[in-house]
Amino acid sequence: MLQGSNWGRWLFLSVFLLIWQIAAHLLESDQLPGPWEVMQSLWYHLTEGDLLISIIVTLRRVVLAFTLAMLVGIVVGFLMGRFPLVDTILDGVLIMGLNIPALVIIILCYVWFGLVEAAAVAAVAINKMPLVAVTVREGVRAIDHQLLQVGEVFRVPLLRSLFHIYMPQLYPYLITAARSGLSLIWKIVLVVELLGRSDGVGFQLSTFFQFFDITSILAYTLAFVFVIYSIESLLMRPLENYLSRWRS
């Protein structure tokens, strides 16, 4: 059974579609096709076009970049939160990474490494890593040190201490980093594909833009929104509830 928050998301989407239909009917403009026209275009691209392939390609890049950014960001954030010397050394790099525009990093990766898949994934991951590191660092700093002292007194092994003392307190921060990172990665992946790839949702959107095909742009956008909602409802929310079960 879906939770109330999930019902709320789908209710919002339904209301949005209704308002969209009314606006399209009143304006009667080619620049704002109605939901029915967009749904027809969506079905066409899904059955006879490259929509499904494009989404799979984009999702593959999202998964690779997300995994790389989370792994590196968690390690760096943990070390910075646990050891003040590491925090002092890497703090400047972290600030720089947080403030350099994503477009600059994408261009530099393409110039340095070429218009290849590795450069695209690296550009997305690099844009995300600092945000993960900052979130995890703050989580490590907020850990209850009394629990750590108890673990030291009872000589709890390092690995067991990591999973039974550190991780339960870090779960909320990891979920926050994952959610914020996923929303950021979606957007950056599309820019990466638009600038330097010959496939994916971003590339298709740039092609539709050149032909002023608003209906197809909205069809791809609608499909993308459905994928995002599905991942949030079927993966992120259940994962958050599972990791936070110890609080109840």
Secondary structure, 3 states (H helix, E strand, C coil): CCCHHHHHHHHHHHHHHHHHHHHHHHHCCCCCCCHHHHHHHHHHHHHCCCHHHHHHHHHHHHHHHHHHHHHHHHHHHHHHHHCHHHHHHHHHHHHHHHHCCHHHHHHHHHHHHCCCHHHHHHHHHHHHHHHHHHHHHHHHHCCCHHHHHHHHHCCCCHHHHHHHHHHHHHHHHHHHHHHHHHHHHHHHHHHHHHHHCCCCHHHHHHHHHHCCCHHHHHHHHHHHHHHHHHHHHHHHHHHHHHHCHHHC
